[in-house]
Amino acid sequence: MSASGDIPILVTSAGQDALTRAVRFTRSVVRTQIEPGTVGAYLLLGHVRGTIRPLYVGRSDTCLHRRLYHHPLQGIATHFIVTPTRNPDQAYATEAHWYHRHLSVGHPLLNRIHPASPARAARRCPFCGESALERALARALSHSRPSQTRSTP
């Protein structure tokens, strides 16, 4: 990746800390630096109160190139970090790790929901232990109001 616009940042991935370079989040950088068909996780960064902070954690189980090139946060996020993985399970573990890590240190993320397990894989989150079904039920129950729920005699 090119040195212009790079910023060093400490990233934790799958239990290891590494000083990594975050690069500018532009379509031209994605086009030239991310090989099509790459599976992995990504972290989008942007300016929050004068500091570059994590904004969004994500992954692609099929093609990071396509996911990032067409990402809806293009123009909002300023930098990104990519961690290629061997398979969707590793990508999920990395995404879930970053998600929990950044929330635990008080970085509010734009992610509206917990990362989902890979398609056709009912994996529990390795960090909170919940399954997708348990998270969906908790979310649905937290949004219901007592007046909306019916009781059966």
C-alpha positions as CSV (number, residue, x, y, z in Angstrom):
1,M,0.0,0.0,0.0
2,S,1.3,3.4,-0.7
3,A,2.8,5.6,2.0
4,S,0.9,8.8,1.1
5,G,-2.0,9.2,3.4
6,D,-1.0,6.2,5.6
7,I,-1.4,6.6,9.4
8,P,0.0,4.1,11.9
9,I,-2.6,2.6,14.2
10,L,-2.6,-0.2,16.8
11,V,-5.0,-2.9,15.7
12,T,-5.9,-6.0,17.6
13,S,-6.8,-9.0,15.5
14,A,-7.6,-12.6,16.7
15,G,-5.7,-12.0,20.0
16,Q,-2.6,-10.3,18.7
17,D,-1.7,-6.6,18.6
18,A,0.1,-5.3,15.6
19,L,1.1,-1.9,14.4
20,T,-0.7,-1.6,11.1
21,R,-1.0,1.1,8.5
22,A,-4.5,2.5,7.9
23,V,-4.7,3.8,4.3
24,R,-7.0,6.3,2.7
25,F,-10.5,5.0,2.0
26,T,-11.0,5.8,-1.6
27,R,-12.2,3.7,-4.5
28,S,-8.9,4.1,-6.3
29,V,-7.0,2.7,-3.3
30,V,-9.5,-0.2,-2.9
31,R,-9.2,-0.9,-6.7
32,T,-5.4,-1.1,-6.6
33,Q,-4.7,-2.6,-3.2
34,I,-7.5,-5.2,-2.5
35,E,-7.4,-8.2,-4.7
36,P,-10.9,-9.4,-5.9
37,G,-12.0,-12.6,-4.2
38,T,-10.2,-11.8,-0.9
39,V,-12.1,-12.9,2.2
40,G,-11.5,-11.0,5.4
41,A,-12.5,-8.3,7.9
42,Y,-12.1,-4.5,7.7
43,L,-12.2,-1.6,10.0
44,L,-13.3,1.8,8.7
45,L,-11.9,4.9,10.4
46,G,-12.9,8.5,10.4
47,H,-12.6,11.9,12.2
48,V,-14.6,12.1,15.4
49,R,-14.0,15.2,17.5
50,G,-10.6,15.9,15.9
51,T,-9.3,12.3,16.3
52,I,-9.3,9.4,13.9
53,R,-11.4,6.7,15.5
54,P,-13.0,3.5,14.4
55,L,-16.4,4.0,12.8
56,Y,-17.5,0.7,11.5
57,V,-16.4,-2.9,11.6
58,G,-17.3,-5.3,8.8
59,R,-16.3,-8.3,6.7
60,S,-16.8,-10.0,3.5
61,D,-17.1,-13.8,3.2
62,T,-16.6,-13.7,-0.6
63,C,-15.0,-10.4,-1.8
64,L,-13.6,-7.6,0.3
65,H,-12.8,-5.7,-2.9
66,R,-16.4,-5.5,-4.0
67,R,-17.7,-4.8,-0.4
68,L,-15.3,-1.9,0.1
69,Y,-15.5,-0.5,-3.4
70,H,-19.3,-0.1,-3.0
71,H,-19.4,0.6,0.7
72,P,-22.1,3.1,1.8
73,L,-19.6,4.9,4.1
74,Q,-17.4,5.9,1.1
75,G,-16.9,9.7,1.7
76,I,-17.6,9.5,5.4
77,A,-14.9,7.1,6.5
78,T,-11.4,8.5,5.7
79,H,-9.2,5.4,6.3
80,F,-9.5,1.7,6.4
81,I,-7.6,-1.4,7.6
82,V,-8.1,-4.8,6.0
83,T,-7.2,-8.2,7.5
84,P,-7.4,-11.0,4.9
85,T,-8.3,-14.4,6.3
86,R,-8.3,-17.9,5.0
87,N,-12.0,-18.5,5.4
88,P,-15.3,-16.8,6.5
89,D,-15.1,-18.3,10.0
90,Q,-11.8,-16.5,10.6
91,A,-13.2,-13.3,9.1
92,Y,-16.2,-13.5,11.5
93,A,-13.9,-14.1,14.5
94,T,-11.8,-11.0,13.5
95,E,-14.9,-8.8,12.9
96,A,-16.5,-9.9,16.2
97,H,-13.2,-9.3,18.1
98,W,-12.9,-5.8,16.7
99,Y,-16.6,-5.1,17.3
100,H,-16.4,-6.1,21.0
101,R,-13.0,-4.5,21.5
102,H,-14.0,-1.1,20.2
103,L,-17.3,-1.1,22.1
104,S,-15.6,-2.1,25.3
105,V,-13.2,0.8,25.2
106,G,-16.0,3.3,24.5
107,H,-15.7,3.8,20.8
108,P,-19.3,4.1,19.5
109,L,-19.5,2.3,16.2
110,L,-22.0,2.9,13.4
111,N,-22.8,-0.8,13.3
112,R,-26.4,-1.1,14.3
113,I,-26.3,-4.8,15.1
114,H,-23.8,-7.4,16.3
115,P,-21.9,-9.2,13.5
116,A,-23.8,-12.1,12.1
117,S,-22.2,-15.5,11.8
118,P,-21.3,-16.6,8.2
119,A,-24.1,-17.8,6.0
120,R,-25.3,-21.4,6.8
121,A,-23.1,-21.4,9.9
122,A,-24.9,-21.1,13.2
123,R,-21.8,-20.1,15.1
124,R,-21.9,-18.4,18.5
125,C,-19.9,-15.3,18.9
126,P,-16.5,-16.3,20.4
127,F,-16.6,-13.1,22.6
128,C,-20.1,-12.9,24.0
129,G,-21.3,-16.4,23.4
130,E,-24.6,-15.5,21.9
131,S,-26.0,-17.0,18.7
132,A,-27.7,-14.9,16.0
133,L,-31.1,-16.2,17.1
134,E,-30.5,-15.2,20.8
135,R,-29.4,-11.7,19.7
136,A,-32.5,-11.4,17.5
137,L,-34.8,-12.5,20.3
138,A,-33.2,-10.1,22.8
139,R,-33.4,-7.2,20.3
140,A,-37.1,-8.0,19.5
141,L,-38.0,-8.3,23.2
142,S,-36.2,-5.1,24.2
143,H,-38.3,-3.2,21.6
144,S,-41.7,-4.5,22.7
145,R,-43.8,-2.5,25.1
146,P,-45.8,-4.2,27.8
147,S,-49.0,-2.8,26.3
148,Q,-48.2,-4.5,23.0
149,T,-47.7,-8.0,24.4
150,R,-50.7,-10.2,24.9
151,S,-51.0,-12.6,27.8
152,T,-52.8,-15.8,27.6
153,P,-55.2,-16.9,30.3
